[in-house]
Amino acid sequence: MTTDRSTVPPPRPEKLLTDEDARAVAAGTCRDPFATLGPTADGTGVVVRIPGASAVEVVNDTDRVLLTEHPAAPGVFVGPVLPFYRLRITWPGIGYGEGSVEEREDPYRFGPVIGELDEYLIGEGRHRKLWTVLGAHLLTHEGVDGVHFAVWAPNATRVSVVGDHNGWDATAHPMRPRGATGVWELFLPGLADGAVYKYDILGPHGEQLPQKADPVGFGAEPAPATGSVVRQLGTHTWADGAWMADRADPDTPGINDASEPVSIFEVHLGSWRRHADGTSLSYRELAEKLVDYVADLGFTHIEVLPVSEYPFPGSWGYQPIGLYAPTNRYGTPGDFAAFVDAAHAKGLGVLADWVPGHFPTDAHGLGRFDGTALYEHLDPRRGFHPDWTTWIFNYGRPEVADYLSANALYWLEEYHLDGLRVDAVSSVVYRDYSRRAGDWVPNDDGGRENYEGIDFLRDTTTEVAATFPGTAMVAEESTTYPGVTAPVGPDAERSRVHGLGFDYKWNLGWMNDSLEYFGRDPLYRRYHHNQLTFGLTYAFTESFVLPISHDEVVHGKGSMYGRMPGTHDEKMANLKAFYGYMWGYPGKKLLFMGTEFGQVAEWNFAGELEWNCLDDAGHTGVQSVVRDLNLLYREQPALHRRDCDGRGFQWLVVDDNSGAEVYAWLRRGLPGDPHVVVVLNLTPVERTGYRVPFPVAGRWIEALNTDSEFYAGGNRGNTGAIQTEAVPVGTEAQSAMLTLPPLSAIFFVEDLTFVPDDPATTATPADPVTTATPADPVISLTDVSATPVEDTP
């Protein structure tokens, strides 16, 4: 039976709440709202704040009690409390109309959500699953569905959750402070996935700060709006269990292992391909079209430019605001997970660019988050980047380093990424990065190394390797900092300037020298011989990736096509030779989208690639060369097994003193693997009868020739195979007379099945070859290469 207690006289309001506290509640300035709002400490009364209500009752399944408006604070209602109560609110009508009635839960009747262990780890800066505690989480708390909000703002005097649910009223939902950790939390019943919110913060002196997006938010509004969006994690049903198990198996080399082929297709998701109306493809559309395209070209990995939420499209994602939110531009977190899953289903690893080096100064971002330099250094010589006009993280603060390290783990766990490419590592490890003398602060030893940044990177790579074995951490590091890919080692053995623990480092020295060399008129290349040879003096000091990235096709640098000298046909030949040189060179491979078919224009992030280039046979020829190079790279262990091991490379022709610009080298795998010899002719002159040393007697298959007709070349070559002769050249006892097409790269693979008629004898030197029939471009791949693919997804 329901008992109507609405006429029972309530306790006097001032006995439950003083006038001063009532006014603080009304103004939303309580330091600890749970000390005043909700059930009173003795359990006899309740205080609620409902501005504009004409009446408020507390009700449950059996009772209801009318509350009294506090005389000192309009909108603040007090009275007796009921167990498991809800609020029944009567809103005034308009004119002579009747008012409306609604029932809702009181957020201030619920207990805290964050446990003591989580609170302790956050305070220590050692919570490596930080995203499971902070941010906005859909959950059932004390039997009621809603969203739990938690944010770190240790110097704030009040933090409130604001959004559409409360009319963006900062006084409506102040949060509960959690002691010395600086964390604030609040459970809001009834909110659902898709709710938009921000944090409204008063600084250390009660000053009003700009409303902030959630540093650990999982979703964001479309720009130019800047709110965070409640998003449920884990909505995607993964189908990559076997992939994940194989990757982590310690007994077999995984997809990221230095002994495996690693060929990366770098892509900006928004400008790879667009709809007819100019809009970008969604994550789920990319899961079909982009994934199929990359798999068809034989790449092993997709690397996406940063997908963390960012406000400025022109930053391409390198100035992120929401490190924990996949950008909404292409869909939801579940959609991005589906993209990764689809790539795994096609045998492709997925890497993402990660930006822990700096963050933008947008008012809704991390800068001066609680009114103090919280995430950044207070001293601009350490906390502000003058070139990028961005804030720099304070790596020496444990909570900040934890925020970043946990973010790396978040992407690997929640989205099954196979690795992260870490942007601008040099800016993290050096205090004087891009600064003039006097504009930076030396470390405690008087040097330029940023010890705090170095420790942060080491801790992150160590955590990633331990938690997600088989994943890869790749460094974009533009200096000669030693030991980027060296192991970190035990704490007791750490040098302050060595061993960052990355798996790979971008070889920017190789990239710069190689592009300068190939960009020269072939007439003058002979005077810059060292630009192709110098890189081998350090090629094995780190585990390198050879990057032709987005940075090389923007800001007036031109496209890869535009960088090549000569006529259209010569540009095509140069570009194919360059890719042959790159795939034959030791190191893992990376190409940015559009370079695989020689796009003519620079990359434009606001449009799509120049797919019409593929109407030209020269461009489809370049695309086919890249496809077949990838296949050859996968098939031949000598081309990948010792990419990062000096035993896998040997010069054969490095300086013939003739100005011919012919280069040749040997690639070795493990014992039993067929050797591969790579020969380049980097002048526009055909070389016939050119003798090249070979390391092993026998028959060598002409496995790929960039001048093949299958690649729109001149179809000059060596009839598909050559046999060595006992004619010493240099230190090698065997050699062969070759035809070297102009501006070409040729791959010769040792034929282990060949048995000479008389092994005890060798053939006499053959006459120079003057003509050649078409050579198959790749062993067993003639049918693939004979019909260049012109269609794109």
N, C-alpha and C positions, 0 to 999 in steps of 0.2 A: 504494500500500500504506500502511495506517495504522500509524504508529509509536506505540506506547504508551509515553509517557515519564512516566507517573504514578508510577513507582517511582524516577525519577532524583532523587537528593538535591538539593533546592533550595538557593540561597544562604541563609546565615544571615539570619534576619529583621532583626536589628539592623544588618546591613550595608546593607540596602535602606531602612530606616526607623528613625530613632532612637526611643527610648522616648518622648521628649517629643512628637515629631511623631505617633507612633502614638496617644498618648492624645488629642491634639488632633483627629486623624481620628475616633477613636471618639466623642468628645464633639461632633463637628460644629462645631468652633470655628475651623477653619482660615480665615485671611483669604483665601488663594488655594488652594482645594482641588486645582486642577490642578498645583500644585507638589508635591503629595504623592500624590494619588490617580491611578490610571491608570498608563500606562507611565512608567517613570522617565526622567529626562532623557537618560541615556546609552543608553536603549533596551534594556537588558539585563534589567530586572525589571518587576514590576507590583505595585501595591498596590490592594486593593479592600476595601470595608467591607460586610459582609453579616452583621449581627447575627443570632444564633440559628441560623446554618447549622452543620451538623455536618461538612461538607466542601465545599470550593470548588476547582474546576479551571478552568483556561483551556483552551479547545478551539478548533480550527478544522477545516477539512475533512480534515486529514491527521494532526493531532497532538492530544495532550492532556497537560496538566501539572497535577499536584496542588500546590496552594498550601499554605503553612504559616500557621497562626494565630499572630499576633505575641504573644509572652509578656507584653508590657506592656499589651496592649489587646485584650481578647476581642472577637471579631467582625471584627477587622482581619486580612486574609490577604495574604501576600506570597509572591513566588516568581518564577521565570523567566517571561518574556513570549513569546507567540507572535504572528506577524503575523496581522492581521485576526481577532483572537480574539473568542470569546464566553465567557460565564461559564456553567459547569455546576455547579449548586448542589444539594447534597443536604441535605434537611431531616430532622431527627430524627423517628422515628415516635412514636406515642403508646402507652405501655405496651410490649407485646412486638411491636407491629406494625412493619412495615417503613416506612422513611422514604420521602418522595417526592423526585423529581428534576425540576428544571426548567432550561431554558436561557434565558438572556437576554443582551442586549447590555450592555456596560459604558459608561455615559454618559461616563466620564472617558477613554475612548480616542479620542474624537472631537475634532477641532480646532474653533476658533471659527467662527462663522457671520457675525458682523457684520464688514463690511469697513472699511478705513481711512477711506474717504470718508464713509461713514455715521457712523462714530465722530467724525470731525472736525466734520461738520455738527451732530450732536447737541450736541457740546461748545460750539459757537458759538451754539446756539439758533437755527439757521437750517434745520433739516430739515423742510421743508414736507410731506413724505410720511412723517412720523414713524411712522405706524401700520404701515408696511411693514417696519419694523425692530423696534420695541418691541411688546410684547404676546406672544401665544401663536400661533405659526404652524405649521400642518401643512406639512411639507416632507420631501423626500428629501435626506439629508445623507450624503455619502460612501457612497452606495449603500444607505442604510438609511432606512426610513420612521419618522417620529416627529414630535415637536413641539419647536420651538425657542422658549424663553422668554427674554424680555429685559425688564429693568425699570430705571428710573433711581432710584437711592438712594445719592447720593454720600457721605453721612455714615455709612452703615451699616458695621459691622465684619463682618457676615456676612448673606447673603441666601440662603434656601433655598426651593425649590419643594416645597410639601406638597400632598397630596391623597389621594384614595382609592387611588391607585396605590402609595403608600408608607405607608399607614396613618397619614397626617398626621404622620409622623416628621420633625421639623425637622433631624435629623442625617443623614438619608438622602441628600439631594440638594442640597448646598450649591452655589452658582453661582459662575461665573468672573467676577472683577472685570475691567473693561476700562479700566484706567489712570485718567487724570485726568478722564475724562468722567463718572464716577460710574455708568456702566451695568454691570449684571450680566447674564450670559447663561448658558444651559445648554440643550443638546440632549438630550431624553429619548426614546430609541428606544422604539417600540412603542405610544406613546400615540396615541389617536385622537380624532376629533370627539366632543364630549360629555363629555370628561374634566373633572372638577371639580378646581379648584386654588386655592391662595392663595400669598402670599409670607410666609414666616416670617423676621422681620428682627431682628437685634441692633443696638441703637443705637450711637452714637459711643463709649460707655463700656462696651459689651458688655451693656447692659441689654436684657431681653426686651421687645419691643413687641407690641401686639396684631397678630394675623395680618391681612394686608391683601389686599383684592381688587386685581386688576390695574388700574392706571390706564388702560391701553390694552387692556383685555380686550374681546373682541367678543361675549361672552355672559355671562349670570349665572344663578345658581340662583333658583328661585322664592322669594320672601320667605315666611317670615322668615329662611331660610338666606341666607348672604351671600357664598358662594364665587363665583369666576369660573368660566366654562365655556369650554372650547376650542371655537371655532366656525370653520368654514372660510368664508372670504369668497369671493365670486364664484361661488357655486353656482347662481345664477339665470341663465337664458339670456334676455337682454334682447331685446325686440321693438320698442323705441322708437327705432331708429336715425334714422328720418326726423324724429321729434319733436326729438331732440337736435341734429340738423343744422340744422333750421329755427330752433331757439332761438338757436343760435350764429351764424347767418348775419348778417354785418354790413350786408348790403344791404337787409334787410327788417326791419321792427319785429317783435320777438318778443312772446311772451305777457306779459312783464313790463314792456314799454315803456310810458312815460308817455302815449303817444299811443293806446294800445290799451285796450279795456275790461278792467278788473281788478275782479272781484267775488269775494270770498273767503268761503268757508264754513268757519268755525272749528269744530273738533270735538275733543272728548275721546273717544278711541277706545273707552275702557272703558265709557262710559255713554250712548253714542248709542242703541244697542239691545242687548238682552240675550236670552239663551235663556230658555226657560220655567223652567229651574232656577236662574236668576239669574246664571249665568256669562256672561262677556263674549264677544263674537264674536272670532274669530281674525282675523289680518291677511288671510288668504285669504277668509274670509267677508265681511269688510269690503270686500275688493277687488271683490266682486260687489254686495253690497247697498248699502253706503254710496256707492260710486262711481256706481252707477246712479241713486241718489236725488239726489245733488248735480248730476249731469249733467242730469237731468230738470228740476230747478229753474232751470237756466240759469246757474249760477255758473261762473266761469272757473277757480277755484282751490279746492283744499282746503288748509286750514292745520291741522295737527295740533298739539295741545298736546305738550309735550316727550315724545319717545319714548326719549331716553337713559335707561338703567336708573336706577331710584330705589327706595330701600327703603320709604319711607313713602307709602302710597296717598293720604293726605290732603294731600300736597304737590302732587298732580296732575302730578308730574314736574318741578316747579320747584326741587327739591332733589336734583339727580342725584348719584349715586356713580359710575356707569359711563358716562362721556361717549361712549365708543366702542361701546357695546352697545345695540342696539335692545331695549327692554324685553321680557323673556321672557313677560310677561303674555299676549301675543297670538300668540306664535310665535317662529320663528327669524329670523336675519338674512335668509335666503333668502325667507322668507314676507313680510317687510316689503318687500323688493325687488319681490316679485310684486305687492304692493299699489300701489306707485308705478307700476309698469309698466302695471297695469290702468287707473289714472287717466289716464296718458298716452294709452292706447288710446281713451279716451272724450273726449279733448281737454281734459283738466283738468290744470293745473299743480299741483304739490304743494310746499307750504312747511311747514317744521317750526320750532316754537319752539326756540330755542337759549339756554342759560343759562350764559354765561361770567362772570357777575358774582359768584357765591358758590357755596359747596358745604357740605353738612351736616357736622356734627361726629361722625357715627357712627364708632365705633372702627375699623371695617374700611375706612374711606374714606381720603381724601388727607391729612387733618389729621395733622401731626407724623409724616409718612410714614416717615422714616428716623430718627426720634427728634429731629428738628429742625423748625423752621418752614420746610419745604421749598417747598410750593406756596403757602403763605399768609405774610403779614407776621408777624414776631415781635411787633411792637408792636400790642396789641389796638386801639389807636386807628386803625390802618390795616388790621389783619388780621382784625377780628371785627365782624360786623354785629349791633348790639344789638337791633334790632327782630326780625330773623329768626333770631337766635341761630345764625348760620352763619359759616364762615370766608370771608374775602375773598382772592381770588388776588393774588399779588405780581406785578403786571404789569411791574414794573421788572426782574425776573429774566428774562434772555433765554430760558432753558429753559422757564420757565412760560408766557411769552407764546407761545413756539413750540408748546408742548403744546396751547394753546387755538386758535391760528390753524390749525394742522394739523388739529384736530378739525373746524373749519368746512369745510375742504377735503375731509376724509374723507367727510362726509355727502353732499356734492355729487358726489364721484367715485364712491364705492362704491354709493350708493343713488339716484343720478340726481335728487336733489332739485332743484327749480327755484328755491329760495331759502331763506333763513333769516330768521326774525323774532327779533331779538336782544332778550332780556328785560332790563328794568331798566337801560337805558343810563345813566340819570342817576346810578345808584350807581357806575358805572365812571368817569364823567367828573368827579365832584365828591368831594372828600375829606370834606366836611362833610355828605354826604347822610344825612338822617335822624339827625343828631347834634346834641347841645346844644353851646353854646359851651364851649370848654375840653376837649371830648371828641374833638377832631380835630387833626391836625397840618398846618399850612399848608405849601404848596410852597416851593421855594427863593426864589420871588419874594414870598412872604408871602400868596399868594392861595389860593383854595379849589379851583382846578382841579387835577385829578389828571393831570399831564402824562404819567405812565407809562401810565395807562389810556387816555388819548386817543391816544397813539402806538400802543398795541396795537390799538385799534379801527381807526385809519387803516391800519395795516399789513394788518389782516385784510381790510378792504373792498377795499383795493388788490389784494391777492393774489387774492381771489375774482373781481374784475372781469377781471383779466389771465388767470387760469387757466380760468375758466368764464364766458366772455362770454354775456350774455343771461340770467344768473341775477339774482336780486334779493336785496339785503340790506335788511331793514326794521327800523327802530329803534322800540322802545317807549321814548320819552324824554319824561319828564313835566314838564320845565322849559322855559324859553325859551332854552336853550343855542343859540347861533346857528350856522347852517351845518351842521346835521346831514346834510342831503342835498346840501350843496355839495361840489364836487370837492375831492379832497385836494390835488392839484397837486404839482409837483416839490418835492423836499426843500428846495431853496433858497428857495422861495416860501411855505413853510408858516408860517402864523401858529400860535401855540401854542394858540389857542382857537377856531379856525375850520376848516371843511372836514373833516368826518368821513367823507365818501364814501359814505354810505348812499344807496340808491335811493329809499326812502320812509321817512316817519316817521308814526307814529300821531298823529292830531290829537285829543289828549285834551282840549284846551280846547273844541273844537267839541262833543265828546261830552258833557262836563259841562254846558255851557251849554244845549245842545239838550234833554238829558234833564230838566234843571230846568224849562225852559220848558214842555215838553209834559206834565210831571207836574203842572202847576198847573191849578187850576180855570179853564176858559176865561174866566170872568167877570173874572179878575185878570190874564190874560195881557197885556192892554194896558199894564199898568204895568211889564212886564218885556220890552218890545219889544227892548231892546238885546241880550238873550240870543240872539236870532236874527240880529241884524245885525252885532254886534261881530266875529264870526268872519271876516267878509269883509275886515276891515282887515289880517289876517295870512294869509289863506287861500292866498296864493301866495308866501309867504316860504320855504316848503319844499314838497317834493313829498309831499302828504299822503294818508294812508289814513284814512277815516272809520270808526272802530271801535266797533261794539256788541259787545263781547267778553264772555268768560266772567266777567271782573271785575265786570261790571255786573249780574249776576244771581245773586250769592252774598252771603254775610255780612250778611244782613238787608236788602239793598237791594231785594229783591223781584224778580219777573220783569218783563219788558217789559210784559206784560199788566197786572200789578199796579201798575206805575208810572203807568199811564194813569188819568185821573180819570173819574168818572161811572158810569153803569150798564154792564151787560155790552155792550150794543150801542154805547154811547158809547165804551167802551174799545176795541172793535174798530175803530170809525171813527177814533178818535185814532191808533191804532197804524198803520192803513193810511195815514193822512195823514202820519204821521211817516216811514214808509218812502218815500212819495212825495217828501217834502221831502229825505230823505237821498239818494235816487237822482237827484234833480234838482240837488243841490248839487255844486259842483266838488270833486273828490277821488275816490279809489278807495274801494270799499265793502268792509265786512267785517261779517258777522253770525255770532254764535255759534249753534250748534245749538239748536233749540227756539224761538228767537226768531222764526224764519221762519214759524211758525204760531201764535205767541202763547201759548206754554205758560203755564199759570196759576201753577204753583208755581215757586219758585226751583230752580235747577239743583242736583241731588244727584249727586255723583260716584259714589256707591255704588249707584245704581239706573240706570234708563233714563229716557228722555224720556217725557212724558205723551202717548203716542200716542193715547190715547182722546179727547184734545181734538178730534181730527179727526172725531169723530162729530158735532160741532157745526158748523153751516154758517158761523158767524162765523169760526171758526178756519181752516176750509178756504178761506174768502174771503181771509184774511190770507195764507195760503200761496200762493194763486193770484195775489194782488197781487205778491208777491215774485217769483214765476216770471215774470210779465209785465213787471215792472220790469226784471228781468235781460235779458229778450229785447229790450225797447225800448232799453235801455242799449247792448246789442251792435249793434242795427240802426242806431241814429242816431249818426253821428259827432260831432254837436254835443254829445252827452251824455258823450263820453269823450275825444275827440281833444285837447281843451285842458283836461283835468281839472286840470292843474298849471300853467296859463298864464292870467294875468289877462285876456288878450284873449278868453278864452272865456266871460266872464261880464259881465253888465250888469244892474243893477237897473232894473226898470220901475215897480214899486209897492213902496215900502219904508216909507212912513209917510203914510197918508192923513188922519191927525189925527181920524179919526172913531171910533176904537176898534173898527173892524170886524175888525181883525187879518187883513187880506188882504195877501198878499205876492205879487209877481210878478217874475220875472226872465227874462232871455234867456240861452240857452246857444248859443254859436257854435262851429262847427268850422272847417275850412279853407275858403277861397273855393270856392264850388260846392256845399258841403254845405248841406242844408236847416237853417234855424234851428229851434230849439225854444224855446217859451215855457212856463214852469212857473208855475202860479197856485195859491196856497194860500188856503183859507178856514179859519181855525183857531178859529172860534167855532161853537157849535151852532145858528147861525141861517142859514137859506138866504138867499143874496143873489141877487136877480133884478134884471136890468137894471143890473148893475155894470159900469161902463165901465173897460176895461183898455187901456193903450197897447200897440201892437204896432209892431215896428221896420220892417216891410215890408208894403206893401199886397198884398192878395190873399186867397187862400183858405187857411185853416189847419185841418188835420185834428185833431179831438179824439182823439188817439191812445190815451190812457189816462185813465180817470176812476176814482178809488178808490171812488166811490159807485155804480159800476155794479152791476147786479143779478148780474153774474158773480162779484162779490166779496161777495155778500150785503149789498149796499148798498141805498139808497133809490131808485136808478135815476133820479136827477135829473141833467140835463146840458144839452148844447147841440146836440142832434140829430146828433152825429157830426162836425160841422164848423161853422166860422164864416167870415164874410167881413168884412174890415176896412172901415172907413169913413174918409173924410177929415175926421175930427174930431180935432183936436190934443188931446193930453193930455200934460202935462209937456213934455218935449223931443221927443216923438214926434209926427209928423204924422198917424199912423194910429192907430185904436183900434177896439174892438169892444165891444158890449154882451153881457155873459156872464151865465149862470146859474151860481152857485157853490154847490154843495151844502154843507150843514153839515159841518164837520170833514172836509175833503176836499183832495185834490191832483189837479190836472188838467194833462195835458201836451198842448200844441198843437204840431204839426209843420207847418212851412211846406210847402205843396203846390207843388212846382216845376213840376208839369204843368199848373197852372191858367192859363187864358188868359181874361181878362175880355172881355165882349162889346164894351165900348168902353173901352180902356185910358186914354183921355183924360178919362174922367169917373169920378166916384165915386158910390156909392150914398148916398141920404139915410139918416140914422139910422133904424134900425128900432125898433119898439116893444119895450119890455122883454119878454124871454122869460119866460113864466110857467109853461109846461109843456114837457116834453122827452120825446122817445122814446128808447129805450135806445141808448146809444152803444157802438160796438165798443170793447172795452177796449184792444186793441193792433192796429195796422195788420197785416193779413194773418194775424192770430192768433186770429180769432174762434172757429174750431173748437177751438183749444187751450183757450181760456179758458172756453168755454161749459160745459165739463164739468170742474169742479174735481176734481183727483186726490185721492181720499180714502185710497186704499191706500198703504201704506208698505212698504218692503222687509222 
